[in-house]
Amino acid sequence: QVKGPDGQSMVPFEGMSTMGYDNHKKQYVSTWIDNMSTSMLIEWGECDGEGKVITTKGSSYDPMSGVEQPRRSVATIIDPDTRRLEAFVPGPDGVHFRQMEINYTRKK
């Protein structure tokens, strides 16, 4: 059981992403869901010319402001065993900043 700074029990953060190519829409689609939110994020986008970076865009509910906000995600193939997923959302000034970065390593 994980305890927070106040000594109370906390649920560990868990999330899951899926990504694939939609042959009908001719675009990549990415989904994200986690145990800290009540909605699923769906984004659509394109791959770079080298096939190593997929950038998707969508919107998600911002619990702080109570409105939908634009966002984008960047999935990068670093090497055959390593991937990175970054999420960017607008800050109070409207400029997007990196909200999250997850680095994946293949278990051997």
All heavy atoms as an XYZ file, in Angstrom:
849
protein
N       0.843     -1.176      0.000
C       0.000      0.000      0.000
C       0.890      1.240      0.000
O       1.806      1.360      0.794
C      -0.908     -0.031      1.221
C      -2.018      0.942      1.152
C      -3.008      0.675      2.276
O      -2.634      0.282      3.355
N      -4.270      0.909      1.992
N       0.608      2.172     -0.890
C       1.393      3.389     -1.033
C       0.793      4.473     -0.146
O      -0.415      4.672     -0.130
C       1.413      3.857     -2.506
C       2.175      5.149     -2.651
C       1.995      2.770     -3.401
N       1.665      5.198      0.586
C       1.218      6.293      1.450
C       1.645      7.626      0.858
O       2.756      7.773      0.352
C       1.815      6.162      2.855
C       1.435      4.880      3.570
C       0.064      4.968      4.138
C      -0.216      3.694      4.946
N      -1.476      3.733      5.607
N       0.776      8.616      0.929
C       1.091      9.951      0.465
C       1.838     10.738      1.517
O       2.096     10.241      2.620
N       2.186     12.003      1.224
C       2.923     12.837      2.178
C       2.178     13.037      3.490
O       2.792     13.255      4.527
C       3.110     14.172      1.450
C       2.700     13.955      0.047
C       1.938     12.678     -0.032
N       0.854     12.952      3.440
C       0.065     13.133      4.657
C      -0.162     11.827      5.410
O      -0.883     11.784      6.395
C      -1.277     13.777      4.326
C      -2.119     12.937      3.372
O      -1.662     11.848      2.950
O      -3.227     13.365      3.034
N       0.456     10.735      4.950
C       0.319      9.445      5.619
C      -0.916      8.665      5.211
O      -1.118      7.543      5.653
N      -1.751      9.250      4.361
C      -2.969      8.573      3.907
C      -2.640      7.638      2.748
O      -1.687      7.860      2.009
C      -4.019      9.596      3.465
C      -4.464     10.524      4.564
C      -5.195      9.792      5.667
O      -6.042      8.939      5.410
N      -4.859     10.097      6.905
N      -3.448      6.607      2.589
C      -3.238      5.664      1.492
C      -3.473      6.349      0.155
O      -4.386      7.159      0.013
C      -4.200      4.480      1.613
O      -3.879      3.720      2.735
N      -2.629      6.026     -0.801
C      -2.762      6.540     -2.163
C      -2.818      5.359     -3.124
O      -2.180      4.345     -2.893
C      -1.550      7.396     -2.548
C      -1.483      8.729     -1.884
S      -0.020      9.695     -2.360
C       0.200      9.343     -4.069
N      -3.560      5.520     -4.182
C      -3.587      4.512     -5.239
C      -2.445      4.842     -6.197
O      -2.336      5.976     -6.658
C      -4.939      4.541     -5.985
C      -4.933      3.578     -7.154
C      -6.079      4.247     -5.029
N      -1.573      3.881     -6.505
C      -0.509      4.157     -7.479
C      -1.107      4.522     -8.838
O      -2.125      3.969     -9.255
C       0.265      2.841     -7.573
C      -0.098      2.088     -6.348
C      -1.491      2.536     -5.967
N      -0.481      5.459     -9.535
C      -0.930      5.871    -10.861
C      -0.712      4.735    -11.842
O       0.362      4.146    -11.901
C      -0.148      7.110    -11.316
C      -0.521      7.565    -12.692
C      -1.665      8.317    -12.902
C       0.275      7.255    -13.781
C      -2.010      8.746    -14.181
C      -0.057      7.679    -15.055
C      -1.205      8.426    -15.243
N      -1.740      4.444    -12.622
C      -1.650      3.440    -13.682
C      -2.336      3.992    -14.922
O      -3.427      4.539    -14.840
C      -2.331      2.134    -13.274
C      -1.662      1.422    -12.129
C      -2.358      0.124    -11.756
O      -3.289     -0.288    -12.475
O      -1.970     -0.451    -10.747
N      -1.681      3.856    -16.059
C      -2.258      4.317    -17.309
C      -1.932      3.364    -18.438
O      -1.025      2.535    -18.321
N      -2.691      3.476    -19.522
C      -2.459      2.608    -20.671
C      -2.744      3.387    -21.949
O      -3.731      4.105    -22.045
C      -3.362      1.381    -20.611
C      -3.107      0.415    -21.757
S      -3.973     -1.159    -21.620
C      -5.669     -0.654    -21.703
N      -1.849      3.224    -22.908
C      -1.988      3.869    -24.201
C      -2.035      2.809    -25.291
O      -1.379      1.776    -25.186
C      -0.783      4.788    -24.442
O      -0.843      5.360    -25.726
N      -2.826      3.071    -26.316
C      -2.807      2.243    -27.518
C      -2.569      3.175    -28.702
O      -2.932      4.344    -28.664
C      -4.130      1.473    -27.739
O      -5.193      2.409    -27.913
C      -4.437      0.555    -26.575
N      -1.933      2.639    -29.733
C      -1.696      3.442    -30.927
C      -1.723      2.524    -32.137
O      -1.215      1.404    -32.081
C      -0.347      4.154    -30.849
C      -0.097      5.053    -32.044
S       1.400      6.014    -31.883
C       0.862      7.219    -30.700
N      -2.322      2.997    -33.200
C      -2.371      2.213    -34.425
C      -2.722      3.101    -35.595
O      -2.934      4.303    -35.456
N      -2.785      2.484    -36.752
C      -3.100      3.209    -37.977
C      -4.504      2.847    -38.417
O      -4.859      1.671    -38.503
C      -2.095      2.861    -39.083
C      -2.255      3.704    -40.311
C      -1.796      5.015    -40.331
C      -2.872      3.198    -41.444
C      -1.944      5.810    -41.463
C      -3.017      3.980    -42.586
C      -2.556      5.275    -42.581
O      -2.702      6.061    -43.702
N      -5.322      3.853    -38.684
C      -6.690      3.648    -39.154
C      -6.663      3.702    -40.679
O      -6.441      4.760    -41.280
C      -7.592      4.743    -38.590
C      -9.052      4.549    -38.949
O      -9.358      4.179    -40.104
O      -9.904      4.781    -38.071
N      -6.852      2.549    -41.325
C      -6.804      2.467    -42.786
C      -7.903      3.279    -43.466
O      -7.725      3.746    -44.590
C      -6.903      1.010    -43.241
C      -5.631      0.252    -42.960
O      -4.532      0.776    -43.108
N      -5.774     -0.990    -42.526
N      -9.036      3.442    -42.796
C     -10.137      4.195    -43.399
C      -9.888      5.702    -43.357
O     -10.129      6.397    -44.333
C     -11.459      3.863    -42.701
C     -11.810      2.411    -42.797
N     -12.235      1.819    -43.957
C     -11.759      1.421    -41.880
C     -12.443      0.529    -43.763
N     -12.156      0.265    -42.502
N      -9.395      6.192    -42.217
C      -9.137      7.624    -42.081
C      -7.752      8.021    -42.568
O      -7.448      9.202    -42.677
C      -9.310      8.055    -40.628
C     -10.748      7.984    -40.177
C     -10.921      8.671    -38.847
C     -12.401      8.680    -38.484
N     -12.673      9.484    -37.317
N      -6.904      7.028    -42.825
C      -5.530      7.282    -43.282
C      -4.768      8.157    -42.277
O      -4.022      9.064    -42.642
C      -5.505      7.947    -44.662
C      -6.287      7.207    -45.711
C      -5.594      5.946    -46.120
C      -6.294      5.336    -47.316
N      -6.538      3.930    -47.191
N      -4.985      7.882    -40.999
C      -4.325      8.603    -39.918
C      -3.994      7.632    -38.787
O      -4.626      6.578    -38.653
C      -5.227      9.687    -39.334
C      -5.440     10.879    -40.199
C      -6.243     11.931    -39.460
O      -7.251     11.644    -38.832
N      -5.785     13.176    -39.532
N      -3.038      8.052    -37.975
C      -2.750      7.299    -36.753
C      -3.754      7.720    -35.687
O      -4.197      8.869    -35.652
C      -1.321      7.577    -36.270
C      -0.303      6.875    -37.123
C       0.171      7.461    -38.291
C       0.154      5.610    -36.785
C       1.084      6.806    -39.090
C       1.068      4.946    -37.588
C       1.531      5.551    -38.736
O       2.423      4.894    -39.527
N      -4.123      6.783    -34.843
C      -5.027      7.068    -33.732
C      -4.350      6.597    -32.450
O      -3.697      5.554    -32.415
C      -6.411      6.399    -33.930
C      -6.292      4.887    -34.025
C      -7.358      6.785    -32.809
N      -4.481      7.418    -31.420
C      -3.883      7.113    -30.126
C      -4.953      7.254    -29.055
O      -5.764      8.189    -29.106
C      -2.734      8.096    -29.852
O      -2.230      7.918    -28.548
N      -4.966      6.329    -28.105
C      -5.882      6.433    -26.972
C      -5.084      6.403    -25.679
O      -3.979      5.857    -25.626
C      -6.907      5.273    -26.942
O      -6.218      4.042    -26.699
C      -7.685      5.188    -28.231
N      -5.647      7.007    -24.644
C      -5.030      6.992    -23.317
C      -6.143      6.931    -22.284
O      -7.150      7.619    -22.400
C      -4.195      8.256    -23.081
C      -3.669      8.326    -21.674
C      -4.245      8.966    -20.608
C      -2.496      7.695    -21.179
N      -3.485      8.772    -19.480
C      -2.405      7.991    -19.807
C      -1.508      6.902    -21.768
C      -1.362      7.530    -19.012
C      -0.473      6.444    -20.973
C      -0.405      6.764    -19.616
N      -5.953      6.085    -21.284
C      -6.869      6.009    -20.156
C      -6.043      5.715    -18.913
O      -5.019      5.032    -18.986
C      -7.973      4.956    -20.388
C      -9.073      5.100    -19.350
C      -7.413      3.552    -20.456
C     -10.371      4.399    -19.709
N      -6.458      6.282    -17.777
C      -5.738      6.014    -16.533
C      -6.713      6.015    -15.358
O      -7.888      6.313    -15.510
C      -4.591      7.009    -16.325
C      -5.058      8.440    -16.219
O      -5.924      8.743    -15.377
O      -4.548      9.284    -16.975
N      -6.185      5.652    -14.202
C      -7.034      5.524    -13.021
C      -7.217      6.840    -12.265
O      -7.830      6.849    -11.195
C      -6.480      4.443    -12.084
C      -5.113      4.777    -11.531
O      -4.404      5.629    -12.057
N      -4.722      4.088    -10.477
N      -6.734      7.951    -12.799
C      -6.910      9.255    -12.160
C      -7.918     10.119    -12.922
O      -8.166     11.256    -12.549
C      -5.575      9.999    -12.075
C      -4.522      9.272    -11.298
S      -4.969      9.228     -9.557
C      -3.641      8.253     -8.904
N      -8.482      9.589    -14.001
C      -9.414     10.344    -14.829
C     -10.665      9.509    -15.054
O     -10.649      8.296    -14.911
C      -8.754     10.671    -16.172
O      -9.665     11.317    -17.021
N     -11.736     10.176    -15.450
C     -12.974      9.453    -15.739
C     -13.292      9.433    -17.224
O     -14.381      9.036    -17.617
C     -14.161     10.098    -14.991
O     -14.295     11.450    -15.422
C     -13.947     10.042    -13.488
N     -12.344      9.871    -18.055
C     -12.602      9.883    -19.493
C     -11.432      9.293    -20.253
O     -10.322      9.192    -19.746
C     -12.855     11.322    -19.975
O     -11.730     12.128    -19.734
N     -11.707      8.905    -21.505
C     -10.671      8.368    -22.382
C     -10.262      9.456    -23.367
O     -11.110     10.161    -23.915
C     -11.188      7.158    -23.155
C     -10.152      6.600    -24.136
S     -10.751      5.199    -25.086
C     -10.536      3.909    -23.886
N      -8.978      9.586    -23.567
C      -8.438     10.541    -24.516
C      -8.254      9.847    -25.862
O      -7.698      8.749    -25.919
C      -7.090     11.069    -24.013
C      -6.277     11.894    -24.986
C      -6.974     13.209    -25.284
C      -4.889     12.140    -24.419
N      -8.720     10.480    -26.934
C      -8.514      9.973    -28.286
C      -7.911     11.095    -29.116
O      -8.429     12.213    -29.125
C      -9.830      9.491    -28.929
C     -10.465      8.401    -28.072
C      -9.577      8.989    -30.349
C     -11.841      7.979    -28.527
N      -6.788     10.789    -29.780
C      -6.108     11.768    -30.624
C      -5.837     11.161    -31.991
O      -5.710      9.948    -32.128
C      -4.768     12.185    -29.993
C      -4.893     12.881    -28.661
C      -3.543     13.232    -28.067
O      -2.543     12.540    -28.340
O      -3.491     14.210    -27.319
N      -5.736     12.040    -32.999
C      -5.470     11.629    -34.377
C      -4.256     12.379    -34.891
O      -4.035     13.535    -34.531
C      -6.673     11.951    -35.265
C      -7.898     11.215    -34.863
C      -8.856     11.633    -33.970
C      -8.292      9.926    -35.282
N      -9.822     10.672    -33.833
C      -9.499      9.606    -34.628
C      -7.744      8.986    -36.161
C     -10.170      8.409    -34.825
C      -8.420      7.795    -36.357
C      -9.605      7.522    -35.691
N      -3.462     11.722    -35.768
C      -2.306     12.427    -36.290
C      -1.555     11.703    -37.376
O      -2.047     10.756    -37.989
N      -0.335     12.175    -37.589
C       0.513     11.730    -38.697
C       1.871     11.265    -38.191
O       2.290     11.610    -37.091
C       0.728     12.889    -39.674
C      -0.542     13.548    -40.191
C      -1.375     12.640    -41.067
O      -0.789     11.760    -41.739
O      -2.602     12.797    -41.082
N       2.565     10.525    -39.058
C       3.921     10.054    -38.781
C       4.905     10.856    -39.624
O       4.578     11.269    -40.743
C       4.015      8.574    -39.131
S       5.553      7.799    -38.628
N       6.104     11.076    -39.093
C       7.123     11.796    -39.858
C       7.615     10.931    -41.018
O       7.294      9.748    -41.114
C       8.290     12.227    -38.964
C       9.167     11.071    -38.517
O       8.726      9.906    -38.563
O      10.309     11.324    -38.113
N       8.396     11.508    -41.895
C       8.881     10.825    -43.091
C       9.774      9.628    -42.819
O       9.874      8.728    -43.650
N      10.431      9.601    -41.671
C      11.324      8.487    -41.332
C      10.606      7.362    -40.598
O      11.197      6.307    -40.345
C      12.488      8.996    -40.487
C      13.392      9.962    -41.225
C      14.543     10.444    -40.351
O      14.922      9.734    -39.396
O      15.052     11.533    -40.632
N       9.343      7.576    -40.217
C       8.587      6.538    -39.515
C       8.971      6.366    -38.063
O       8.731      5.316    -37.484
N       9.551      7.400    -37.449
C      10.001      7.284    -36.067
C       9.262      8.184    -35.088
O       9.368      7.998    -33.884
C      11.498      7.557    -35.969
C      12.312      6.522    -36.710
C      13.756      6.577    -36.329
C      14.505      5.542    -37.127
N      15.142      4.564    -36.316
N       8.527      9.174    -35.579
C       7.820     10.103    -34.693
C       6.373     10.227    -35.160
O       6.111     10.601    -36.302
C       8.484     11.498    -34.683
C       7.713     12.448    -33.769
C       9.937     11.407    -34.244
N       5.444      9.917    -34.259
C       4.018     10.062    -34.545
C       3.494     11.186    -33.658
O       3.611     11.120    -32.432
C       3.241      8.760    -34.282
C       3.760      7.659    -35.204
C       1.743      8.985    -34.467
C       3.187      6.284    -34.895
N       2.951     12.231    -34.286
C       2.386     13.363    -33.553
C       0.874     13.335    -33.716
O       0.372     13.306    -34.846
C       2.952     14.695    -34.076
O       4.378     14.665    -33.956
C       2.403     15.872    -33.302
N       0.167     13.315    -32.591
C      -1.289     13.274    -32.610
C      -1.841     14.481    -31.857
O      -1.186     15.027    -30.977
C      -1.825     11.971    -31.980
O      -1.306     11.834    -30.652
C      -1.437     10.762    -32.811
N      -3.069     14.882    -32.214
C      -3.717     16.026    -31.567
C      -5.146     15.664    -31.196
O      -5.788     14.875    -31.876
C      -3.715     17.237    -32.487
C      -2.331     17.765    -32.785
C      -2.381     18.956    -33.697
C      -0.975     19.457    -33.988
N      -0.972     20.603    -34.888
N      -5.603     16.282    -30.124
C      -6.973     16.075    -29.669
C      -7.301     17.110    -28.611
O      -6.708     18.188    -28.569
N      -8.239     16.771    -27.742
C      -8.576     17.647    -26.624
C      -8.947     16.777    -25.434
O      -9.305     15.612    -25.584
C      -9.729     18.589    -26.989
O     -10.907     17.847    -27.227
N      -8.820     17.359    -24.251
C      -9.163     16.633    -23.034
C      -9.766     17.608    -22.037
O      -9.539     18.816    -22.097
C      -7.933     15.946    -22.438
O      -6.966     16.895    -22.043
N     -10.520     17.063    -21.120
C     -11.160     17.857    -20.080
C     -10.117     18.284    -19.053
O      -9.349     17.465    -18.547
C     -12.257     17.026    -19.414
C     -12.937     17.728    -18.272
C     -13.863     18.734    -18.504
C     -12.641     17.393    -16.957
C     -14.493     19.384    -17.453
C     -13.263     18.038    -15.905
C     -14.179     19.033    -16.155
O     -14.795     19.672    -15.109
N     -10.073     19.570    -18.754
C      -9.169     20.108    -17.733
C      -9.966     20.317    -16.449
O     -10.810     21.208    -16.383
C      -8.571     21.431    -18.210
C      -7.703     22.094    -17.156
O      -7.222     21.397    -16.237
O      -7.512     23.314    -17.245
N      -9.707     19.496    -15.419
C     -10.489     19.624    -14.185
C     -10.267     20.953    -13.459
O     -11.112     21.394    -12.694
C     -10.023     18.440    -13.332
C      -8.717     18.032    -13.894
C      -8.730     18.415    -15.336
N      -9.142     21.626    -13.714
C      -8.873     22.911    -13.054
C      -9.762     24.029    -13.607
O     -10.287     24.833    -12.855
C      -7.401     23.292    -13.215
C      -6.445     22.296    -12.590
S      -6.632     22.147    -10.821
C      -5.850     23.650    -10.302
N      -9.949     24.053    -14.934
C     -10.754     25.113    -15.544
C     -12.177     24.657    -15.853
O     -13.055     25.486    -16.071
C     -10.094     25.595    -16.839
O     -10.088     24.551    -17.808
N     -12.381     23.347    -15.919
C     -13.703     22.821    -16.222
C     -14.069     22.868    -17.688
O     -15.241     22.764    -18.036
N     -13.073     23.017    -18.570
C     -13.345     23.075    -20.002
C     -12.422     22.121    -20.754
O     -11.405     21.683    -20.236
C     -13.169     24.506    -20.565
C     -14.133     25.479    -19.907
C     -11.744     24.994    -20.375
N     -12.793     21.844    -22.002
C     -11.932     21.056    -22.876
C     -10.730     21.905    -23.264
O     -10.870     23.108    -23.507
C     -12.675     20.643    -24.151
C     -13.717     19.587    -23.956
C     -13.132     18.188    -23.874
O     -12.200     17.865    -24.629
O     -13.632     17.417    -23.036
N      -9.566     21.286    -23.322
C      -8.368     22.005    -23.739
C      -7.672     21.237    -24.849
O      -7.687     20.008    -24.854
C      -7.416     22.221    -22.565
C      -6.823     20.950    -22.009
C      -5.849     21.231    -20.874
O      -5.681     22.358    -20.446
N      -5.200     20.201    -20.394
N      -7.078     21.960    -25.812
C      -6.341     21.275    -26.868
C      -5.086     20.628    -26.299
O      -4.542     21.076    -25.288
C      -5.978     22.402    -27.843
C      -5.957     23.627    -27.007
C      -6.978     23.414    -25.921
N      -4.647     19.576    -26.929
C      -3.430     18.896    -26.500
C      -2.816     18.175    -27.677
O      -3.476     17.970    -28.689
C      -3.724     17.922    -25.360
C      -4.750     16.863    -25.709
C      -4.969     15.849    -24.605
N      -3.772     15.097    -24.360
C      -3.184     14.990    -23.159
N      -3.713     15.564    -22.117
N      -2.085     14.297    -23.005
N      -1.564     17.802    -27.526
C      -0.919     16.982    -28.549
C       0.012     16.020    -27.841
O       0.503     16.281    -26.744
C      -0.213     17.835    -29.589
C       1.133     18.308    -29.235
C       1.728     19.200    -30.328
N       2.597     20.171    -29.717
C       3.886     19.951    -29.457
N       4.448     18.813    -29.803
N       4.607     20.870    -28.854
N       0.244     14.904    -28.498
C       1.156     13.896    -27.986
C       2.176     13.577    -29.058
O       1.875     13.631    -30.247
C       0.402     12.615    -27.604
O      -0.515     12.869    -26.568
N       3.380     13.232    -28.614
C       4.458     12.870    -29.525
C       5.014     11.529    -29.072
O       5.511     11.402    -27.947
C       5.574     13.939    -29.544
C       6.690     13.511    -30.483
C       5.012     15.297    -29.932
N       4.879     10.516    -29.929
C       5.419      9.176    -29.664
C       6.653      8.999    -30.534
O       6.574      9.137    -31.758
C       4.383      8.106    -29.974
N       7.785      8.711    -29.894
C       9.063      8.629    -30.606
C       9.694      7.261    -30.424
O       9.779      6.751    -29.294
C      10.045      9.705    -30.076
O       9.421     10.983    -30.172
C      11.335      9.706    -30.873
N      10.134      6.661    -31.541
C      10.911      5.422    -31.483
C      12.365      5.843    -31.336
O      12.947      6.427    -32.249
C      10.716      4.572    -32.752
C       9.253      4.169    -32.886
C      11.637      3.361    -32.733
C       8.909      3.498    -34.201
N      12.952      5.564    -30.177
C      14.349      5.937    -29.912
C      15.293      4.911    -30.543
O      16.253      5.257    -31.220
C      14.612      6.029    -28.395
C      13.611      6.971    -27.720
C      16.055      6.431    -28.113
C      13.663      8.392    -28.157
N      15.024      3.642    -30.293
C      15.783      2.526    -30.862
C      14.878      1.298    -30.794
O      13.741      1.414    -30.332
C      17.128      2.327    -30.132
C      16.998      2.009    -28.659
O      16.119      1.189    -28.280
O      17.781      2.557    -27.857
N      15.315      0.125    -31.247
C      14.425     -1.038    -31.265
C      13.837     -1.427    -29.898
O      12.801     -2.073    -29.839
C      15.315     -2.162    -31.805
C      16.319     -1.451    -32.650
C      16.589     -0.156    -31.924
N      14.468     -1.004    -28.810
C      14.001     -1.375    -27.474
C      13.467     -0.215    -26.645
O      13.059     -0.411    -25.499
C      15.144     -2.040    -26.692
C      15.599     -3.338    -27.330
O      14.728     -4.112    -27.770
O      16.820     -3.572    -27.407
N      13.462      0.993    -27.184
C      13.103      2.161    -26.383
C      12.109      3.056    -27.122
O      12.293      3.347    -28.306
C      14.365      2.994    -26.052
O      15.380      2.130    -25.561
C      14.063      4.051    -25.009
N      11.073      3.486    -26.406
C      10.071      4.413    -26.927
C       9.869      5.530    -25.912
O      10.078      5.350    -24.721
C       8.713      3.724    -27.137
C       8.751      2.458    -27.978
C       8.962      2.790    -29.436
N       8.757      1.647    -30.284
C       9.711      0.823    -30.677
N      10.941      0.988    -30.255
N       9.459     -0.182    -31.490
N       9.420      6.706    -26.390
C       9.097      7.819    -25.503
C       7.734      8.365    -25.903
O       7.439      8.528    -27.093
C      10.152      8.917    -25.600
C       9.834     10.125    -24.707
C      10.902     11.199    -24.715
N      11.223     11.629    -26.056
C      12.454     11.650    -26.559
N      13.496     11.279    -25.840
N      12.663     12.046    -27.803
N       6.901      8.660    -24.914
C       5.606      9.295    -25.143
C       5.581     10.596    -24.350
O       5.812     10.593    -23.140
C       4.460      8.386    -24.694
C       3.056      8.962    -24.821
C       2.725      9.288    -26.271
C       2.034      8.009    -24.225
N       5.331     11.710    -25.052
C       5.246     13.019    -24.406
C       3.866     13.608    -24.669
O       3.313     13.449    -25.752
C       6.292     13.967    -24.976
C       7.718     13.494    -24.779
C       8.691     14.327    -25.575
O       8.784     14.082    -26.802
O       9.322     15.216    -24.980
N       3.315     14.292    -23.658
C       2.031     14.975    -23.794
C       2.235     16.458    -23.532
O       2.923     16.839    -22.573
C       1.021     14.397    -22.813
N       1.648     17.301    -24.390
C       1.779     18.753    -24.283
C       0.390     19.378    -24.163
O      -0.517     19.032    -24.920
C       2.480     19.314    -25.517
C       3.883     18.807    -25.685
C       4.128     17.615    -26.354
C       4.958     19.512    -25.164
C       5.422     17.129    -26.504
C       6.262     19.038    -25.309
C       6.487     17.848    -25.984
N       0.230     20.278    -23.185
C      -1.033     20.987    -22.950
C      -0.721     22.473    -22.774
O       0.406     22.840    -22.445
C      -1.784     20.444    -21.716
C      -2.173     18.989    -21.920
C      -0.964     20.614    -20.452
N      -1.734     23.342    -22.971
C      -1.466     24.774    -22.808
C      -1.362     25.168    -21.335
O      -2.118     24.674    -20.495
C      -2.673     25.441    -23.477
C      -3.746     24.421    -23.448
C      -3.069     23.083    -23.472
N      -0.421     26.063    -21.047
C      -0.299     26.635    -19.712
C      -1.213     27.842    -19.588
O      -1.961     28.171    -20.517
N      -1.176     28.528    -18.446
C      -2.025     29.709    -18.242
C      -1.812     30.795    -19.297
O      -2.730     31.546    -19.613
C      -1.606     30.219    -16.860
C      -0.998     29.039    -16.179
C      -0.378     28.204    -17.265
N      -0.603     30.848    -19.882
C      -0.302     31.844    -20.911
C      -0.702     31.381    -22.311
O      -0.495     32.084    -23.292
C       1.177     32.206    -20.893
C       2.089     30.995    -21.114
O       1.570     29.857    -21.282
O       3.313     31.185    -21.106
N      -1.248     30.151    -22.420
C      -1.671     29.616    -23.714
C      -0.581     28.877    -24.460
O      -0.848     28.232    -25.464
N       0.658     28.952    -23.988
C       1.774     28.272    -24.629
C       1.821     26.828    -24.138
O       1.760     26.571    -22.931
C       3.107     28.992    -24.319
C       4.279     28.226    -24.910
C       3.074     30.416    -24.846
N       1.927     25.880    -25.084
C       1.979     24.473    -24.711
C       3.287     24.143    -23.984
O       4.347     24.633    -24.358
C       1.854     23.579    -25.948
C       0.442     23.353    -26.378
N      -0.321     24.341    -26.945
C      -0.341     22.259    -26.311
C      -1.522     23.855    -27.224
N      -1.566     22.607    -26.848
N       3.178     23.333    -22.952
C       4.344     22.842    -22.229
C       4.218     21.326    -22.082
O       3.125     20.775    -22.207
C       4.481     23.512    -20.850
C       3.419     23.085    -19.869
C       3.678     22.061    -18.953
C       2.173     23.695    -19.844
C       2.703     21.664    -18.047
C       1.197     23.300    -18.943
C       1.470     22.278    -18.038
N       5.339     20.653    -21.827
C       5.319     19.196    -21.669
C       4.737     18.863    -20.302
O       5.315     19.147    -19.276
C       6.709     18.606    -21.824
C       6.670     17.082    -21.807
C       7.983     16.450    -22.145
N       8.988     16.934    -21.211
C      10.287     16.907    -21.439
N      10.760     16.443    -22.569
N      11.131     17.358    -20.549
N       3.569     18.247    -20.334
C       2.864     17.863    -19.118
C       3.343     16.512    -18.601
O       3.348     16.258    -17.405
C       1.359     17.788    -19.406
C       0.517     17.269    -18.263
C      -0.874     16.921    -18.715
O      -1.053     16.303    -19.765
N      -1.861     17.306    -17.938
N       3.749     15.633    -19.517
C       4.088     14.266    -19.140
C       5.121     13.710    -20.108
O       5.115     14.030    -21.288
C       2.820     13.404    -19.190
C       3.041     11.949    -18.918
S       1.531     10.976    -19.121
C       1.418     10.882    -20.899
N       6.001     12.881    -19.584
C       6.937     12.119    -20.409
C       7.039     10.728    -19.811
O       7.270     10.575    -18.610
C       8.321     12.767    -20.435
C       9.324     11.971    -21.252
C      10.699     12.619    -21.309
O      10.802     13.847    -21.160
O      11.677     11.869    -21.502
N       6.845      9.731    -20.657
C       6.990      8.333    -20.249
C       8.007      7.696    -21.180
O       7.899      7.817    -22.400
C       5.662      7.554    -20.334
C       4.605      8.190    -19.438
C       5.873      6.091    -19.960
C       3.229      7.567    -19.588
N       8.998      7.034    -20.611
C       9.995      6.312    -21.393
C       9.770      4.820    -21.196
O       9.713      4.348    -20.057
C      11.409      6.716    -20.961
C      11.691      8.144    -21.348
O      11.839      8.448    -22.520
N      11.740      9.040    -20.385
N       9.615      4.113    -22.296
C       9.364      2.671    -22.280
C      10.620      1.944    -22.706
O      11.282      2.335    -23.666
C       8.258      2.307    -23.284
C       6.937      2.981    -23.060
C       6.627      4.174    -23.703
C       5.980      2.409    -22.232
C       5.398      4.795    -23.523
C       4.746      3.025    -22.036
C       4.466      4.205    -22.688
O       3.249      4.814    -22.511
N      10.941      0.862    -22.008
C      12.068      0.008    -22.368
C      11.576     -1.423    -22.453
O      10.904     -1.921    -21.528
C      13.192      0.099    -21.314
O      13.568      1.464    -21.177
C      14.391     -0.723    -21.734
N      11.907     -2.096    -23.552
C      11.494     -3.480    -23.739
C      12.159     -4.370    -22.692
O      13.362     -4.289    -22.458
C      11.886     -3.973    -25.134
C      11.396     -5.383    -25.433
C      12.005     -5.981    -26.700
N      12.136     -5.069    -27.790
C      11.410     -5.129    -28.914
N      10.492     -6.058    -29.053
N      11.613     -4.275    -29.888
N      11.349     -5.193    -22.064
C      11.884     -6.144    -21.084
C      12.471     -7.324    -21.839
O      11.833     -7.900    -22.700
C      10.766     -6.613    -20.150
C      11.236     -7.514    -19.048
C      10.095     -7.844    -18.121
C      10.579     -8.748    -17.007
N       9.474     -9.076    -16.100
N      13.723     -7.669    -21.522
C      14.381     -8.778    -22.215
C      14.506     -9.983    -21.307
O      14.515     -9.911    -20.144
C      15.770     -8.343    -22.678
C      15.690     -7.287    -23.754
C      17.045     -6.952    -24.278
C      16.927     -5.924    -25.376
N      18.141     -5.686    -26.068
